[in-house]
Amino acid sequence: MKWLDLPYVRIAKGIVQLPGSKSISNRILLLAALAEGTTQIHDLLASDDTARMLNALTQLGISVTQTGKNDYRIIGGKGTFPITETDLFLGNAGTAFRPLVAVLSLTNGHYRLSGVPRMHERPIADLVDALRQLGANIIYLGNPGFPPLEIKPASTHHASNINHVNVKGNVSSQFLTGLLMALPLTARKSIVNVSGTLISQPYIELTLAQMQRFGVQVKHFDWQQFIIPAQQNYQSPGYINVEGDASSASYFLAAGAIGSGPVRVHGVGRDSVQGDVRFAAALEMMGAQIAMGENWIEASSAVSNSHEKFLRAIDLDCNHIPDAAMTLAVAALFAKGVTTLRNIASWRLKETDRLTAMSNELSKLGATVEEGADYLRITPPINGLVPHATIDTYDDHRMAMCFSLASLGAPVRINDPDCVTKTFPEYFETFSQIVHAELE
């Protein structure tokens, strides 16, 4: 197994240019493929997840041309795919798998979708059940309720000219995202009712914002009912710039808060459409100093002595920042008091069971951790972090990135560091450029 040893560092300061948002990148790629016209995409995230989507679109017959380092030209298929039968392997890319299932199930093609073993453990029944209400013909090829899937041509007979769909909202927001992106392809008016509390609401806001960029309007009522008017078609906006990744920003902002700072991230700011930009407010609650501009955010500590804990514990509902909440869990190691992160049951259905994984690895650093069904309670070690702990990452990019922050308290080893290629291949190189053993 490969590993990376991170030395003990005391100071974090500098400027970081963020890579493109994964969530925006894969939404834009699929919408560009479905649109009428040609879309030029600038600053697309270069990662395993976006590579899976790009490969899938190419296999489906969409014209994809790389025009620069992170720039692509997509010629849309006007709501159809030229290739009507193929097998798609999508790794562990949920932002590719779930929306593609929804879109392909409403076409006249025959497809098989699979991924890595972990993807086959991530539930998809709620999305499949919703799509079957629309006449989708989806077959489980393994365990019922889980990928891999076979998709056959959907039923074209509908008794009503309105799509009525019910979907659960308390498992994954990606199910609703997939539905919303796919429904305009039917050309009928669609009414989607969400049962249960909608988790990760900002990701649905993000989906609606991207759909609007491609000319499709969606109305919602208190995030429990969504209405898509009939006869809307995706139209290319021509040129799109991908905003920096707010989830990736969390690691550097936390480093600035823990390691004196300032650390400034460019590519995301006060006008961001991404929910994880709210991470900055959570850091501020912990006592960090936050400054924000139109396209940047900066974090620093409230005191200059990085050898003392100055962050304070918080008790926070993390429903709106599920990914960035992992960063808060590691930041809690540097806070005074007991931190409680709530409403994070969705962690169990991600790249790994993040609740259990975080509990295990935080404990290695000397923390006392209470793991509940949907919460994590973290008491930092009294005498500092355990040095030279070996952190397992569970093939989960966010585990690797957030635990890099532990090096601001003690030397640490990160197992399988290459898992960060899922969303941020240059993460550790970038992190090393802002951390220092001593203040210069």
C-alpha positions in Angstrom: 0.0 0.0 0.0 1.2 3.5 -0.8 1.3 6.1 1.9 2.3 9.7 2.4 4.1 11.0 5.6 3.1 14.5 6.4 5.5 16.3 8.8 4.3 18.4 11.8 3.6 21.9 10.6 2.7 24.9 12.7 1.7 27.6 10.2 -0.6 27.7 7.3 -0.6 30.8 5.1 -0.9 31.6 1.4 -3.2 31.7 -1.6 -4.9 28.8 -3.3 -6.5 28.7 -6.7 -9.3 26.1 -6.4 -10.0 23.5 -9.0 -13.5 23.5 -10.6 -16.5 22.2 -8.6 -17.1 18.5 -9.1 -20.9 18.9 -8.6 -21.1 21.7 -11.1 -18.7 20.0 -13.6 -20.7 16.8 -14.0 -24.1 18.6 -14.0 -22.9 20.9 -16.8 -21.4 18.1 -18.8 -24.6 16.1 -18.8 -26.8 19.2 -19.5 -24.5 20.3 -22.4 -24.8 16.8 -23.8 -28.6 17.0 -23.6 -28.8 20.6 -25.0 -29.4 21.9 -28.4 -26.2 23.7 -29.6 -22.5 23.7 -28.8 -21.3 24.5 -25.3 -17.7 25.7 -24.5 -16.8 24.8 -20.9 -14.0 26.5 -19.2 -12.2 25.4 -16.0 -13.8 21.9 -15.8 -12.6 19.9 -12.9 -9.9 17.4 -14.0 -10.6 14.3 -11.8 -11.6 10.7 -11.9 -15.3 11.6 -11.4 -15.4 14.0 -14.4 -13.4 11.6 -16.5 -16.1 8.9 -15.9 -18.8 11.3 -17.1 -16.7 12.4 -20.1 -16.1 8.8 -21.1 -19.7 7.9 -20.7 -20.9 10.8 -22.9 -18.3 9.8 -25.6 -19.6 6.2 -25.4 -23.1 7.5 -25.9 -22.1 9.2 -29.1 -21.8 12.8 -27.9 -19.1 14.9 -29.6 -16.6 15.8 -26.8 -13.5 17.8 -27.7 -10.8 19.0 -25.3 -9.8 22.5 -26.4 -7.5 23.4 -23.5 -6.0 22.1 -20.3 -9.4 22.1 -18.5 -11.6 23.3 -21.4 -14.0 21.2 -23.4 -16.4 21.7 -26.3 -19.6 19.6 -26.2 -22.0 19.4 -29.2 -25.4 18.6 -27.7 -27.6 15.8 -28.8 -30.9 17.7 -28.5 -32.2 15.4 -25.8 -31.1 12.1 -27.4 -28.0 10.0 -27.5 -26.7 8.6 -30.9 -25.6 5.4 -29.4 -28.6 3.4 -28.1 -26.9 0.4 -26.7 -23.7 0.3 -24.6 -22.2 -0.7 -21.3 -21.1 2.1 -19.0 -18.6 1.7 -16.2 -18.8 4.7 -13.9 -16.3 3.9 -11.1 -17.6 5.3 -7.8 -18.9 8.6 -9.3 -22.3 9.2 -7.8 -22.6 12.5 -9.6 -22.3 10.6 -12.9 -24.1 7.4 -12.0 -27.4 8.7 -10.5 -28.2 11.4 -13.1 -27.3 9.1 -16.0 -29.6 6.4 -14.7 -32.4 9.0 -14.7 -31.7 10.4 -18.1 -31.1 7.1 -19.9 -34.2 5.4 -18.3 -36.4 8.0 -20.2 -34.8 7.2 -23.6 -35.4 4.4 -26.1 -32.0 2.8 -25.5 -30.6 -0.3 -23.9 -27.9 0.3 -21.4 -26.0 -1.4 -18.6 -24.4 0.7 -15.9 -21.9 -0.6 -13.3 -19.2 0.7 -11.0 -16.6 -0.3 -8.5 -17.7 -2.7 -5.6 -18.5 0.3 -3.3 -20.8 1.8 -5.9 -22.7 -1.5 -5.9 -23.2 -1.1 -2.1 -24.7 2.4 -2.5 -28.5 2.3 -2.6 -30.4 3.4 -5.6 -33.9 1.9 -5.0 -35.6 5.3 -4.3 -34.5 6.7 -7.6 -35.4 3.5 -9.5 -38.9 3.4 -7.8 -39.5 7.0 -8.8 -38.4 6.4 -12.4 -40.6 3.4 -12.7 -43.6 5.7 -12.0 -42.7 7.3 -15.3 -42.6 4.0 -17.2 -38.9 3.3 -16.9 -37.8 -0.3 -17.5 -34.9 -0.8 -15.0 -33.6 -4.2 -14.0 -31.3 -4.9 -11.0 -28.4 -7.1 -12.2 -27.2 -7.8 -8.6 -28.7 -7.2 -5.3 -32.2 -5.6 -5.5 -32.1 -1.9 -4.7 -28.4 -1.5 -5.7 -26.3 -1.2 -8.9 -25.4 -2.6 -11.4 -28.5 -1.9 -13.5 -29.8 -2.7 -16.9 -32.0 -0.1 -18.6 -34.3 -1.0 -21.4 -36.5 1.3 -23.5 -39.1 3.1 -21.4 -42.9 2.7 -21.9 -44.2 5.4 -24.2 -47.8 5.1 -23.2 -49.1 7.6 -20.6 -52.7 8.1 -19.5 -52.0 11.7 -18.5 -50.1 14.5 -20.1 -48.6 15.4 -16.7 -45.8 13.4 -15.0 -46.6 12.8 -11.3 -43.7 11.5 -9.4 -43.0 10.8 -5.7 -39.5 10.4 -4.4 -37.9 10.1 -1.0 -35.7 13.1 0.0 -34.0 11.7 3.1 -31.4 9.3 1.5 -29.6 11.2 -1.2 -30.2 14.5 -2.9 -28.7 13.0 -6.1 -31.9 11.0 -6.6 -34.0 14.2 -6.9 -31.2 15.9 -8.9 -31.3 13.0 -11.5 -35.1 13.2 -11.7 -35.2 17.0 -12.2 -32.5 16.9 -14.9 -34.2 14.0 -16.8 -37.9 15.1 -16.7 -37.7 17.9 -19.3 -36.8 15.2 -21.8 -40.4 14.0 -21.7 -41.7 17.5 -22.8 -44.7 17.0 -20.4 -45.4 19.1 -17.3 -43.9 17.3 -14.3 -44.9 17.5 -10.6 -42.4 16.0 -8.2 -43.4 15.5 -4.6 -40.7 14.9 -2.1 -41.5 12.7 1.0 -39.4 13.1 4.2 -37.0 15.8 4.9 -34.9 16.8 1.9 -31.2 16.4 2.8 -28.5 18.4 1.2 -30.9 21.1 0.0 -28.1 23.3 -1.4 -27.2 20.6 -3.9 -30.8 20.8 -5.3 -30.4 24.6 -5.4 -27.2 24.0 -7.4 -29.1 21.7 -9.8 -31.8 24.2 -10.4 -29.3 26.9 -11.0 -27.5 24.8 -13.7 -30.7 23.8 -15.4 -31.7 27.5 -15.5 -28.4 28.3 -17.3 -29.5 25.8 -20.0 -32.9 27.5 -20.3 -35.1 25.2 -18.1 -37.1 26.7 -15.3 -38.2 24.8 -12.2 -40.6 26.1 -9.6 -40.5 24.7 -6.0 -42.7 25.0 -3.0 -40.8 24.8 0.3 -38.4 22.3 -1.3 -41.1 19.6 -1.0 -42.8 20.0 -4.4 -41.2 20.8 -7.7 -43.0 21.8 -10.9 -41.4 21.7 -14.4 -43.6 23.4 -17.0 -44.2 21.5 -20.3 -42.3 21.9 -23.6 -39.0 23.1 -22.1 -35.9 22.0 -24.0 -32.3 22.4 -22.9 -30.6 25.2 -24.9 -26.8 25.7 -24.8 -25.8 29.0 -23.2 -22.7 28.9 -25.5 -20.0 29.5 -22.9 -19.8 28.4 -19.3 -17.2 28.9 -16.6 -17.1 26.4 -13.8 -16.9 27.9 -10.3 -14.2 26.7 -7.9 -15.0 23.8 -5.7 -16.4 25.0 -2.3 -16.0 21.6 -0.7 -12.3 21.6 -1.6 -12.0 25.2 -0.2 -13.0 23.8 3.2 -9.6 22.1 3.8 -7.6 25.2 3.1 -9.9 27.5 5.0 -9.7 25.2 8.0 -5.9 25.2 7.7 -5.9 29.0 7.9 -8.1 28.9 11.0 -5.9 26.3 12.7 -2.5 27.4 11.6 -2.8 31.2 12.1 -3.2 32.0 8.5 -4.3 33.9 6.5 -5.1 31.4 3.8 -7.1 32.8 0.9 -8.9 30.6 -1.7 -9.8 32.0 -5.1 -12.6 30.7 -7.3 -15.5 30.8 -4.9 -16.9 33.7 -2.9 -19.9 35.3 -1.3 -22.1 34.9 -4.5 -21.4 31.1 -4.8 -24.3 28.8 -5.7 -22.6 26.0 -3.8 -24.0 25.1 -0.4 -20.5 24.2 1.1 -19.6 27.9 1.0 -21.5 28.0 4.3 -18.6 26.1 5.8 -16.9 29.5 6.3 -19.8 30.5 8.6 -19.3 27.4 10.6 -15.6 28.2 11.0 -16.5 31.7 12.1 -18.8 30.1 14.8 -15.7 28.2 16.0 -13.9 31.5 16.4 -12.0 31.9 13.1 -11.7 35.2 11.3 -13.4 35.1 7.9 -13.2 37.6 5.1 -15.0 37.2 1.8 -15.1 38.8 -1.6 -17.0 38.2 -4.8 -14.6 35.4 -5.8 -12.5 34.7 -2.8 -12.7 33.6 0.9 -10.0 34.1 3.5 -9.6 32.4 6.9 -7.2 33.1 9.7 -7.1 32.6 13.5 -8.2 35.1 16.0 -4.8 34.9 17.8 -1.2 34.7 16.6 0.0 31.9 18.8 -0.7 28.7 16.9 0.6 26.6 19.8 -2.6 27.2 21.8 -6.1 26.0 21.1 -8.3 29.0 20.3 -11.1 27.5 18.3 -14.2 26.7 20.3 -16.5 23.7 20.0 -19.8 23.9 18.2 -23.0 22.0 18.1 -24.2 22.2 14.5 -26.9 20.7 12.2 -24.8 19.9 9.1 -27.6 18.9 6.8 -26.7 21.7 4.4 -22.9 21.0 4.3 -22.6 17.2 4.4 -19.2 17.0 2.7 -17.6 20.0 4.3 -18.8 18.8 7.7 -16.0 16.2 7.5 -13.5 19.0 7.6 -15.2 20.3 10.8 -14.8 16.9 12.4 -11.0 17.2 12.1 -11.0 20.9 13.0 -12.7 19.8 16.2 -9.4 18.2 17.3 -8.1 21.8 17.6 -11.1 23.2 19.5 -11.8 23.8 23.2 -14.7 21.6 24.3 -16.9 18.9 22.8 -18.0 19.4 19.2 -21.3 17.7 18.0 -22.1 17.4 14.3 -25.7 16.4 13.7 -27.9 15.3 10.8 -25.1 13.5 8.9 -26.7 10.1 8.4 -26.1 10.5 4.7 -22.4 10.0 5.5 -23.0 6.3 5.7 -24.0 6.1 2.0 -21.0 7.9 0.5 -17.8 6.6 -0.9 -17.5 4.7 2.4 -19.4 4.7 5.7 -18.0 8.0 6.7 -19.5 8.1 10.2 -17.7 4.9 11.2 -14.5 5.8 9.2 -14.3 9.2 10.8 -14.9 7.8 14.3 -12.1 5.2 13.8 -9.5 7.6 12.5 -10.2 10.5 14.9 -9.7 8.0 17.7 -6.3 7.1 16.4 -5.3 10.7 16.9 -6.3 10.6 20.6 -9.9 12.0 20.3 -12.8 10.5 22.3 -15.5 10.0 19.7 -19.2 9.1 20.1 -20.8 7.8 16.9 -24.6 7.9 16.7 -27.0 7.0 14.0 -26.8 10.5 12.5 -24.3 12.4 14.6 -20.7 12.5 15.7 -19.5 13.9 19.0 -15.8 14.7 19.3 -13.8 15.4 22.4 -10.2 16.5 21.5 -7.2 14.9 23.3 -6.1 16.8 26.4 -2.4 16.6 25.7 -2.3 17.1 21.9 -2.7 14.8 19.0 -1.1 11.4 19.0 2.0 11.7 16.8 2.8 9.4 13.8 -0.8 8.0 13.6 -1.5 6.1 10.5 -4.8 7.2 8.9 -6.7 4.8 6.7 -8.7 6.5 3.9 -11.1 3.8 2.8 -10.6 4.7 -0.9 -12.4 8.0 0.0 -10.9 11.2 -1.3 -12.4 13.4 1.5 -11.0 11.2 4.2 -7.5 11.8 2.8 -7.9 15.5 2.4 -9.5 16.4 5.7 -7.1 14.3 7.7 -4.2 16.2 6.2 -5.2 18.9 8.7 -4.0 16.7 11.5 -0.4 17.6 10.5 -1.0 21.0 12.0 -0.9 19.2 15.4 1.4 16.2 14.9 3.2 14.3 12.1 0.8 11.9 10.5 0.8 9.1 7.8 -2.0 9.1 5.2 -2.6 5.7 3.6 -3.6 5.5 -0.1 -3.2 9.2 -0.7 -3.9 8.8 -4.5 -7.6 8.4 -3.7 -7.7 12.2 -3.9 -7.7 11.8 -7.8 -11.5 11.4 -7.5 -11.9 15.2 -7.2 -8.5 16.9 -6.6 -5.4 15.1 -8.0 -3.0 17.9 -7.0 -4.4 18.2 -3.4 -1.3 17.2 -1.4 1.0 19.3 -3.6 -1.2 22.3 -3.1 -1.5 21.7 0.6 2.3 21.5 1.0 2.6 25.0 -0.5 0.6 26.7 2.2 2.0 24.9 5.3 5.2 25.7 7.1 7.1 24.3 10.1 7.8 27.7 11.4 6.7 31.2 10.6 9.1 32.8 8.1 
